[in-house]
């Protein structure tokens, strides 16, 4: 059949309408809004999660935002129960929740949680005031008041046990990072034991207001902790904080963004695509997103990947074992 310009135009218009209709139909089961479980204000989770939520909401033209929570353990519960579409977690709390060992819900296997993308490593670091006289872990006096972040957070779950293993005797305190930073400055705490992506906003703020010590682990302390906890050796770059004159040796744990396994495949595909293809934008949200790249998906050995996320990775040449896909 001979095609006229008019016929061609009509066919193209019809095709465009069909495509638009199909795209709209594909989104019929997408959520109209979403929340991201983060952590307390003043911590990296809140900055990273809220910024990421705003980015995704703008790109997909739906309502979304970050929610202040108690951190990774609570985020696992919120996502598992469907109270939050997305959440941020570290591998330790993820494994505990999946196995029914969460301190928030012992015996409840949180198996409706799927991984989307890698975020960054969470260093476990210690901050004191410079005039405290504490310059090493062994300097922490018996009975020191130590702030470990929100109750049941990654820091509160693992750091107290690590310090006990290293022979530190302390009084435990909990609270949001900004609040704990204020308490340290006011002399109500002796130490803050942070587990958060770097730079930690509360530490950066403390540096502006007073002199602090950022304490590193000795190699023997690192080796001792590695034997008993799901962490890896990590160096905080000297460029992270003005206080540091050289890299600071600590330990760390990987973080991943997660979603309910029930979320629509096409929706999670688009969320994953936008995140993985816009690292410049992610790094503008928080510097720690430098490692929010698909090459780091192998750092998740705990949670199954959402099928929508796995589809993007496979289409772009990244292998995921089938037994690691929900």
C-alpha positions as YAML, in Angstrom:
chain: A
units: angstrom
residues:
- id: 1
  name: UNK
  ca: [0.00, 0.00, 0.00]
- id: 2
  name: UNK
  ca: [1.29, 3.45, -0.91]
- id: 3
  name: UNK
  ca: [1.79, 5.65, 2.16]
- id: 4
  name: UNK
  ca: [0.86, 9.32, 1.90]
- id: 5
  name: UNK
  ca: [2.23, 11.95, 4.22]
- id: 6
  name: UNK
  ca: [-1.19, 12.29, 5.77]
- id: 7
  name: UNK
  ca: [-1.49, 8.55, 6.36]
- id: 8
  name: UNK
  ca: [1.97, 8.43, 7.90]
- id: 9
  name: UNK
  ca: [1.14, 11.32, 10.21]
- id: 10
  name: UNK
  ca: [-2.07, 9.61, 11.33]
- id: 11
  name: UNK
  ca: [-0.24, 6.35, 12.02]
- id: 12
  name: UNK
  ca: [2.46, 8.13, 14.00]
- id: 13
  name: UNK
  ca: [-0.12, 10.01, 16.01]
- id: 14
  name: UNK
  ca: [-1.99, 6.78, 16.71]
- id: 15
  name: UNK
  ca: [1.23, 5.09, 17.75]
- id: 16
  name: UNK
  ca: [2.06, 7.94, 20.11]
- id: 17
  name: UNK
  ca: [-1.40, 7.77, 21.67]
- id: 18
  name: UNK
  ca: [-1.07, 4.01, 22.09]
- id: 19
  name: UNK
  ca: [2.34, 4.41, 23.70]
- id: 20
  name: UNK
  ca: [1.06, 7.08, 26.06]
- id: 21
  name: UNK
  ca: [-1.93, 4.92, 26.94]
- id: 22
  name: UNK
  ca: [0.30, 1.91, 27.55]
- id: 23
  name: UNK
  ca: [2.65, 3.92, 29.76]
- id: 24
  name: UNK
  ca: [-0.31, 5.19, 31.76]
- id: 25
  name: UNK
  ca: [-1.70, 1.67, 32.05]
- id: 26
  name: UNK
  ca: [1.68, 0.39, 33.25]
- id: 27
  name: UNK
  ca: [1.57, 2.90, 36.08]
- id: 28
  name: UNK
  ca: [-1.94, 2.05, 37.23]
- id: 29
  name: UNK
  ca: [-0.65, 0.03, 40.18]
- id: 30
  name: UNK
  ca: [2.05, 2.50, 41.17]
- id: 31
  name: UNK
  ca: [1.67, 4.17, 44.57]
- id: 32
  name: UNK
  ca: [0.35, 7.73, 44.58]
- id: 33
  name: UNK
  ca: [2.84, 8.67, 47.29]
- id: 34
  name: UNK
  ca: [5.65, 7.08, 49.28]
- id: 35
  name: UNK
  ca: [7.76, 7.52, 52.40]
- id: 36
  name: UNK
  ca: [11.37, 6.54, 53.05]
- id: 37
  name: UNK
  ca: [12.32, 5.31, 56.51]
- id: 38
  name: UNK
  ca: [15.57, 7.12, 57.42]
- id: 39
  name: UNK
  ca: [16.81, 7.74, 61.00]
- id: 40
  name: UNK
  ca: [17.20, 10.67, 63.37]
- id: 41
  name: UNK
  ca: [17.84, 14.23, 62.24]
- id: 42
  name: UNK
  ca: [21.52, 15.12, 62.26]
- id: 43
  name: UNK
  ca: [22.53, 11.74, 60.85]
- id: 44
  name: UNK
  ca: [23.52, 10.72, 57.34]
- id: 45
  name: UNK
  ca: [20.48, 8.49, 56.82]
- id: 46
  name: UNK
  ca: [18.15, 11.45, 57.24]
- id: 47
  name: UNK
  ca: [20.07, 13.68, 54.84]
- id: 48
  name: UNK
  ca: [20.64, 10.94, 52.26]
- id: 49
  name: UNK
  ca: [17.14, 9.42, 52.49]
- id: 50
  name: UNK
  ca: [15.22, 12.69, 52.44]
- id: 51
  name: UNK
  ca: [17.26, 14.04, 49.53]
- id: 52
  name: UNK
  ca: [16.85, 10.81, 47.59]
- id: 53
  name: UNK
  ca: [13.09, 10.77, 48.27]
- id: 54
  name: UNK
  ca: [12.74, 14.31, 46.91]
- id: 55
  name: UNK
  ca: [14.76, 13.39, 43.82]
- id: 56
  name: UNK
  ca: [12.63, 10.32, 43.02]
- id: 57
  name: UNK
  ca: [9.39, 12.17, 43.75]
- id: 58
  name: UNK
  ca: [10.34, 14.99, 41.37]
- id: 59
  name: UNK
  ca: [11.46, 12.63, 38.61]
- id: 60
  name: UNK
  ca: [8.35, 10.43, 38.77]
- id: 61
  name: UNK
  ca: [5.94, 13.29, 39.55]
- id: 62
  name: UNK
  ca: [4.52, 11.66, 42.67]
- id: 63
  name: UNK
  ca: [4.52, 12.74, 46.30]
- id: 64
  name: UNK
  ca: [7.32, 11.36, 48.47]
- id: 65
  name: UNK
  ca: [9.54, 12.25, 51.39]
- id: 66
  name: UNK
  ca: [11.82, 11.02, 54.15]
- id: 67
  name: UNK
  ca: [10.49, 10.02, 57.56]
- id: 68
  name: UNK
  ca: [12.38, 10.32, 60.86]
- id: 69
  name: UNK
  ca: [12.72, 6.84, 62.40]
- id: 70
  name: UNK
  ca: [14.81, 4.89, 64.85]
- id: 71
  name: UNK
  ca: [17.06, 3.69, 62.05]
- id: 72
  name: UNK
  ca: [17.76, 0.38, 60.26]
- id: 73
  name: UNK
  ca: [15.95, -2.01, 62.63]
- id: 74
  name: UNK
  ca: [12.77, 0.05, 62.65]
- id: 75
  name: UNK
  ca: [13.04, 0.62, 58.90]
- id: 76
  name: UNK
  ca: [13.09, -3.14, 58.36]
- id: 77
  name: UNK
  ca: [9.86, -3.44, 60.34]
- id: 78
  name: UNK
  ca: [8.20, -0.49, 58.58]
- id: 79
  name: UNK
  ca: [8.95, -1.87, 55.12]
- id: 80
  name: UNK
  ca: [8.05, -5.45, 56.04]
- id: 81
  name: UNK
  ca: [4.68, -4.33, 57.45]
- id: 82
  name: UNK
  ca: [3.94, -2.03, 54.50]
- id: 83
  name: UNK
  ca: [4.06, 1.13, 56.62]
- id: 84
  name: UNK
  ca: [6.84, 2.58, 54.43]
- id: 85
  name: UNK
  ca: [7.46, 1.94, 50.75]
- id: 86
  name: UNK
  ca: [11.22, 2.30, 51.16]
- id: 87
  name: UNK
  ca: [13.77, 2.17, 53.93]
- id: 88
  name: UNK
  ca: [17.51, 2.34, 54.54]
- id: 89
  name: UNK
  ca: [19.30, -0.42, 56.41]
- id: 90
  name: UNK
  ca: [22.69, -1.90, 57.16]
- id: 91
  name: UNK
  ca: [23.54, -5.53, 56.52]
- id: 92
  name: UNK
  ca: [23.69, -6.50, 60.20]
- id: 93
  name: UNK
  ca: [20.15, -5.36, 61.10]
- id: 94
  name: UNK
  ca: [18.92, -6.70, 57.74]
- id: 95
  name: UNK
  ca: [20.21, -10.18, 58.55]
- id: 96
  name: UNK
  ca: [18.78, -10.01, 62.07]
- id: 97
  name: UNK
  ca: [15.33, -8.94, 60.82]
- id: 98
  name: UNK
  ca: [15.25, -11.55, 58.08]
- id: 99
  name: UNK
  ca: [16.12, -14.29, 60.58]
- id: 100
  name: UNK
  ca: [13.57, -13.19, 63.17]
- id: 101
  name: UNK
  ca: [16.23, -11.80, 65.51]
- id: 102
  name: UNK
  ca: [15.38, -8.09, 65.41]
- id: 103
  name: UNK
  ca: [15.51, -6.50, 68.88]
- id: 104
  name: UNK
  ca: [12.26, -4.71, 67.98]
- id: 105
  name: UNK
  ca: [10.30, -7.85, 67.12]
- id: 106
  name: UNK
  ca: [12.01, -11.04, 68.31]
- id: 107
  name: UNK
  ca: [10.72, -14.11, 66.49]
- id: 108
  name: UNK
  ca: [9.17, -12.15, 63.60]
- id: 109
  name: UNK
  ca: [10.87, -13.03, 60.30]
- id: 110
  name: UNK
  ca: [10.81, -9.87, 58.21]
- id: 111
  name: UNK
  ca: [10.84, -11.61, 54.84]
- id: 112
  name: UNK
  ca: [8.78, -9.08, 52.86]
- id: 113
  name: UNK
  ca: [11.84, -6.88, 52.38]
- id: 114
  name: UNK
  ca: [13.83, -6.71, 49.13]
- id: 115
  name: UNK
  ca: [17.05, -4.88, 48.26]
- id: 116
  name: UNK
  ca: [17.18, -2.16, 45.59]
- id: 117
  name: UNK
  ca: [20.63, -0.58, 45.48]
- id: 118
  name: UNK
  ca: [23.88, -0.15, 47.45]
- id: 119
  name: UNK
  ca: [24.37, 3.09, 49.36]
- id: 120
  name: UNK
  ca: [27.67, 3.35, 51.20]
- id: 121
  name: UNK
  ca: [29.70, 1.87, 54.03]
- id: 122
  name: UNK
  ca: [28.88, 2.96, 57.57]
- id: 123
  name: UNK
  ca: [32.05, 3.54, 59.59]
- id: 124
  name: UNK
  ca: [31.92, 3.02, 63.36]
- id: 125
  name: UNK
  ca: [33.76, 6.04, 64.76]
- id: 126
  name: UNK
  ca: [34.21, 7.66, 68.14]
- id: 127
  name: UNK
  ca: [34.16, 11.40, 68.89]
- id: 128
  name: UNK
  ca: [35.07, 13.21, 72.12]
- id: 129
  name: UNK
  ca: [35.87, 16.77, 73.08]
- id: 130
  name: UNK
  ca: [39.55, 17.58, 72.73]
- id: 131
  name: UNK
  ca: [39.79, 18.69, 76.38]
- id: 132
  name: UNK
  ca: [38.46, 15.34, 77.62]
- id: 133
  name: UNK
  ca: [41.91, 13.77, 77.54]
- id: 134
  name: UNK
  ca: [40.49, 10.79, 75.61]
- id: 135
  name: UNK
  ca: [42.70, 10.09, 72.62]
- id: 136
  name: UNK
  ca: [42.20, 6.34, 72.20]
- id: 137
  name: UNK
  ca: [39.66, 3.65, 73.03]
- id: 138
  name: UNK
  ca: [41.82, 2.50, 75.92]
- id: 139
  name: UNK
  ca: [41.64, 6.06, 77.34]
- id: 140
  name: UNK
  ca: [37.86, 5.89, 77.81]
- id: 141
  name: UNK
  ca: [37.42, 5.86, 81.61]
- id: 142
  name: UNK
  ca: [35.30, 3.33, 83.47]
- id: 143
  name: UNK
  ca: [31.72, 4.51, 83.76]
- id: 144
  name: UNK
  ca: [32.02, 6.95, 80.86]
- id: 145
  name: UNK
  ca: [28.69, 8.21, 79.56]
- id: 146
  name: UNK
  ca: [28.54, 7.17, 75.89]
- id: 147
  name: UNK
  ca: [25.84, 8.16, 73.40]
- id: 148
  name: UNK
  ca: [25.08, 5.40, 70.91]
- id: 149
  name: UNK
  ca: [22.40, 7.06, 68.78]
- id: 150
  name: UNK
  ca: [18.71, 6.14, 68.63]
- id: 151
  name: UNK
  ca: [17.65, 2.99, 70.48]
- id: 152
  name: UNK
  ca: [17.82, -0.12, 68.25]
- id: 153
  name: UNK
  ca: [19.78, 1.74, 65.56]
- id: 154
  name: UNK
  ca: [22.80, 0.08, 63.92]
- id: 155
  name: UNK
  ca: [25.09, 2.02, 66.22]
- id: 156
  name: UNK
  ca: [23.09, 1.12, 69.33]
- id: 157
  name: UNK
  ca: [22.87, -2.53, 68.30]
- id: 158
  name: UNK
  ca: [26.54, -3.16, 67.55]
- id: 159
  name: UNK
  ca: [28.77, -0.45, 69.01]
- id: 160
  name: UNK
  ca: [28.06, -1.18, 72.72]
- id: 161
  name: UNK
  ca: [28.88, -4.85, 72.17]
- id: 162
  name: UNK
  ca: [32.07, -3.98, 70.28]
- id: 163
  name: UNK
  ca: [33.25, -1.70, 73.08]
- id: 164
  name: UNK
  ca: [32.45, -4.34, 75.70]
- id: 165
  name: UNK
  ca: [34.54, -6.79, 73.67]
- id: 166
  name: UNK
  ca: [37.35, -4.24, 73.76]
- id: 167
  name: UNK
  ca: [37.09, -3.97, 77.54]
- id: 168
  name: UNK
  ca: [35.32, -0.61, 77.83]
- id: 169
  name: UNK
  ca: [33.01, -0.10, 80.81]
- id: 170
  name: UNK
  ca: [30.35, 2.59, 80.23]
- id: 171
  name: UNK
  ca: [26.92, 4.02, 80.91]
- id: 172
  name: UNK
  ca: [24.70, 3.79, 77.84]
- id: 173
  name: UNK
  ca: [22.78, 6.78, 76.48]
- id: 174
  name: UNK
  ca: [20.45, 7.04, 73.49]
- id: 175
  name: UNK
  ca: [19.09, 9.87, 71.39]
- id: 176
  name: UNK
  ca: [19.20, 11.55, 68.00]
- id: 177
  name: UNK
  ca: [22.64, 12.47, 66.68]
- id: 178
  name: UNK
  ca: [22.06, 16.22, 66.82]
- id: 179
  name: UNK
  ca: [20.82, 15.96, 70.41]
- id: 180
  name: UNK
  ca: [23.78, 13.78, 71.45]
- id: 181
  name: UNK
  ca: [26.18, 16.23, 69.83]
- id: 182
  name: UNK
  ca: [24.70, 19.00, 71.95]
- id: 183
  name: UNK
  ca: [24.98, 16.86, 75.08]
- id: 184
  name: UNK
  ca: [28.65, 16.14, 74.34]
- id: 185
  name: UNK
  ca: [29.36, 19.84, 73.92]
- id: 186
  name: UNK
  ca: [27.51, 20.63, 77.17]
- id: 187
  name: UNK
  ca: [29.51, 18.04, 79.13]
- id: 188
  name: UNK
  ca: [26.58, 15.68, 79.68]
- id: 189
  name: UNK
  ca: [28.32, 12.93, 77.68]
- id: 190
  name: UNK
  ca: [31.94, 11.84, 77.59]
- id: 191
  name: UNK
  ca: [31.88, 10.10, 74.21]
- id: 192
  name: UNK
  ca: [29.66, 9.66, 71.17]
- id: 193
  name: UNK
  ca: [29.99, 6.36, 69.33]
- id: 194
  name: UNK
  ca: [28.73, 7.04, 65.83]
- id: 195
  name: UNK
  ca: [27.71, 4.57, 63.16]
- id: 196
  name: UNK
  ca: [26.72, 6.68, 60.18]
- id: 197
  name: UNK
  ca: [27.80, 7.57, 56.67]
- id: 198
  name: UNK
  ca: [30.54, 10.14, 56.44]
- id: 199
  name: UNK
  ca: [30.78, 13.03, 56.79]
- id: 200
  name: UNK
  ca: [28.39, 12.83, 59.75]
- id: 201
  name: UNK
  ca: [26.53, 16.17, 59.92]
- id: 202
  name: UNK
  ca: [26.61, 16.21, 63.74]
- id: 203
  name: UNK
  ca: [30.42, 15.79, 63.79]
- id: 204
  name: UNK
  ca: [30.93, 18.44, 61.14]
- id: 205
  name: UNK
  ca: [28.80, 20.81, 63.22]
- id: 206
  name: UNK
  ca: [30.78, 20.02, 66.38]
- id: 207
  name: UNK
  ca: [34.02, 20.81, 64.57]
- id: 208
  name: UNK
  ca: [32.74, 24.28, 63.77]
- id: 209
  name: UNK
  ca: [31.77, 24.97, 67.36]
- id: 210
  name: UNK
  ca: [34.55, 23.34, 69.41]
- id: 211
  name: UNK
  ca: [37.73, 21.24, 69.29]
- id: 212
  name: UNK
  ca: [37.12, 17.50, 69.06]
- id: 213
  name: UNK
  ca: [39.08, 14.25, 68.93]
- id: 214
  name: UNK
  ca: [38.06, 11.68, 66.32]
- id: 215
  name: UNK
  ca: [39.44, 8.44, 67.69]
- id: 216
  name: UNK
  ca: [40.68, 5.57, 65.59]
- id: 217
  name: UNK
  ca: [40.94, 1.86, 66.37]
- id: 218
  name: UNK
  ca: [44.34, 0.25, 66.81]
- id: 219
  name: UNK
  ca: [45.04, -2.61, 64.43]
- id: 220
  name: UNK
  ca: [44.70, -5.09, 67.33]
- id: 221
  name: UNK
  ca: [41.29, -3.59, 68.19]
- id: 222
  name: UNK
  ca: [40.19, -3.90, 64.56]
- id: 223
  name: UNK
  ca: [41.33, -7.54, 64.42]
- id: 224
  name: UNK
  ca: [39.48, -8.34, 67.65]
- id: 225
  name: UNK
  ca: [36.21, -6.81, 66.42]
- id: 226
  name: UNK
  ca: [36.44, -8.49, 63.00]
- id: 227
  name: UNK
  ca: [36.37, -11.90, 64.68]
- id: 228
  name: UNK
  ca: [32.95, -11.39, 66.27]
- id: 229
  name: UNK
  ca: [30.95, -8.87, 64.22]
- id: 230
  name: UNK
  ca: [29.71, -8.48, 60.58]
- id: 231
  name: UNK
  ca: [32.07, -5.61, 59.79]
- id: 232
  name: UNK
  ca: [35.12, -4.87, 57.65]
- id: 233
  name: UNK
  ca: [38.21, -2.71, 58.14]
- id: 234
  name: UNK
  ca: [37.76, 0.85, 56.87]
- id: 235
  name: UNK
  ca: [39.80, 4.06, 56.74]
- id: 236
  name: UNK
  ca: [38.03, 7.39, 57.19]
- id: 237
  name: UNK
  ca: [39.85, 9.68, 54.73]
- id: 238
  name: UNK
  ca: [41.63, 12.61, 56.35]
- id: 239
  name: UNK
  ca: [39.76, 14.94, 53.98]
- id: 240
  name: UNK
  ca: [36.45, 14.02, 55.62]
- id: 241
  name: UNK
  ca: [36.90, 16.25, 58.66]
- id: 242
  name: UNK
  ca: [39.11, 19.26, 59.36]
- id: 243
  name: UNK
  ca: [40.11, 17.63, 62.66]
- id: 244
  name: UNK
  ca: [41.82, 14.69, 60.96]
- id: 245
  name: UNK
  ca: [45.42, 15.08, 59.90]
- id: 246
  name: UNK
  ca: [45.64, 11.54, 58.47]
- id: 247
  name: UNK
  ca: [43.29, 8.67, 57.62]
- id: 248
  name: UNK
  ca: [41.56, 7.18, 60.65]
- id: 249
  name: UNK
  ca: [41.39, 3.37, 60.95]
- id: 250
  name: UNK
  ca: [37.95, 2.06, 62.04]
- id: 251
  name: UNK
  ca: [35.49, -0.67, 60.99]
- id: 252
  name: UNK
  ca: [32.41, -0.39, 58.79]
- id: 253
  name: UNK
  ca: [29.20, -2.07, 57.62]
- id: 254
  name: UNK
  ca: [27.46, -1.73, 54.22]
- id: 255
  name: UNK
  ca: [24.09, 0.02, 53.76]
- id: 256
  name: UNK
  ca: [21.42, -0.77, 51.18]
- id: 257
  name: UNK
  ca: [18.13, 0.82, 50.19]
- id: 258
  name: UNK
  ca: [15.22, -1.60, 50.46]
- id: 259
  name: UNK
  ca: [11.59, -1.83, 49.49]
- id: 260
  name: UNK
  ca: [8.60, -4.05, 50.05]
- id: 261
  name: UNK
  ca: [8.81, -7.15, 47.86]
- id: 262
  name: UNK
  ca: [5.17, -6.45, 46.93]
- id: 263
  name: UNK
  ca: [5.96, -3.18, 45.16]
- id: 264
  name: UNK
  ca: [5.17, -3.16, 41.39]
- id: 265
  name: UNK
  ca: [8.09, -4.34, 39.26]
- id: 266
  name: UNK
  ca: [7.92, -1.44, 36.80]
- id: 267
  name: UNK
  ca: [7.88, 1.10, 39.61]
- id: 268
  name: UNK
  ca: [10.97, -0.35, 41.31]
- id: 269
  name: UNK
  ca: [12.69, -0.68, 37.91]
- id: 270
  name: UNK
  ca: [12.23, 3.06, 37.34]
- id: 271
  name: UNK
  ca: [13.33, 3.96, 40.87]
- id: 272
  name: UNK
  ca: [16.46, 1.82, 40.48]
- id: 273
  name: UNK
  ca: [17.18, 3.18, 36.99]
- id: 274
  name: UNK
  ca: [16.94, 6.80, 38.12]
- id: 275
  name: UNK
  ca: [19.21, 6.18, 41.10]
- id: 276
  name: UNK
  ca: [21.85, 4.13, 39.29]
- id: 277
  name: UNK
  ca: [22.00, 6.39, 36.23]
- id: 278
  name: UNK
  ca: [22.32, 9.68, 38.12]
- id: 279
  name: UNK
  ca: [25.27, 9.34, 40.47]
- id: 280
  name: UNK
  ca: [26.17, 13.02, 40.06]
- id: 281
  name: UNK
  ca: [22.75, 13.92, 41.42]
- id: 282
  name: UNK
  ca: [23.09, 11.40, 44.25]
- id: 283
  name: UNK
  ca: [26.50, 12.80, 45.24]
- id: 284
  name: UNK
  ca: [24.99, 16.28, 45.33]
- id: 285
  name: UNK
  ca: [22.54, 14.97, 47.94]
- id: 286
  name: UNK
  ca: [25.31, 13.50, 50.10]
- id: 287
  name: UNK
  ca: [28.98, 12.90, 49.44]
- id: 288
  name: UNK
  ca: [28.76, 9.31, 50.70]
- id: 289
  name: UNK
  ca: [26.72, 8.44, 47.57]
- id: 290
  name: UNK
  ca: [30.01, 8.19, 45.68]
- id: 291
  name: UNK
  ca: [29.65, 4.43, 46.28]
- id: 292
  name: UNK
  ca: [25.96, 4.34, 45.29]
- id: 293
  name: UNK
  ca: [26.88, 2.57, 42.06]
- id: 294
  name: UNK
  ca: [25.82, -0.78, 40.54]
- id: 295
  name: UNK
  ca: [29.34, -2.23, 40.87]
- id: 296
  name: UNK
  ca: [28.66, -2.56, 44.61]
- id: 297
  name: UNK
  ca: [25.55, -4.75, 44.42]
- id: 298
  name: UNK
  ca: [27.71, -7.73, 45.40]
- id: 299
  name: UNK
  ca: [28.06, -6.19, 48.88]
- id: 300
  name: UNK
  ca: [24.53, -7.43, 49.61]
- id: 301
  name: UNK
  ca: [24.71, -11.06, 50.70]
- id: 302
  name: UNK
  ca: [21.60, -10.93, 52.88]
- id: 303
  name: UNK
  ca: [18.42, -9.58, 51.27]
- id: 304
  name: UNK
  ca: [16.90, -10.85, 48.00]
- id: 305
  name: UNK
  ca: [16.80, -8.22, 45.27]
- id: 306
  name: UNK
  ca: [13.42, -6.94, 44.11]
- id: 307
  name: UNK
  ca: [12.68, -8.33, 40.61]
- id: 308
  name: UNK
  ca: [12.27, -4.81, 39.23]
- id: 309
  name: UNK
  ca: [15.70, -3.80, 40.49]
- id: 310
  name: UNK
  ca: [17.26, -7.06, 39.30]
- id: 311
  name: UNK
  ca: [15.86, -6.44, 35.80]
- id: 312
  name: UNK
  ca: [17.69, -3.11, 35.53]
- id: 313
  name: UNK
  ca: [20.97, -4.65, 36.70]
- id: 314
  name: UNK
  ca: [20.71, -7.55, 34.26]
- id: 315
  name: UNK
  ca: [19.83, -5.28, 31.35]
- id: 316
  name: UNK
  ca: [22.96, -3.29, 32.09]
- id: 317
  name: UNK
  ca: [25.34, -6.22, 32.38]
- id: 318
  name: UNK
  ca: [25.46, -6.78, 36.14]
- id: 319
  name: UNK
  ca: [25.07, -10.37, 37.30]
- id: 320
  name: UNK
  ca: [22.84, -11.38, 40.19]
- id: 321
  name: UNK
  ca: [22.43, -15.03, 41.17]
- id: 322
  name: UNK
  ca: [18.87, -16.22, 40.65]
- id: 323
  name: UNK
  ca: [18.68, -17.35, 44.27]
- id: 324
  name: UNK
  ca: [19.28, -13.71, 45.27]
- id: 325
  name: UNK
  ca: [16.14, -12.49, 43.45]
- id: 326
  name: UNK
  ca: [12.76, -12.60, 45.17]
...
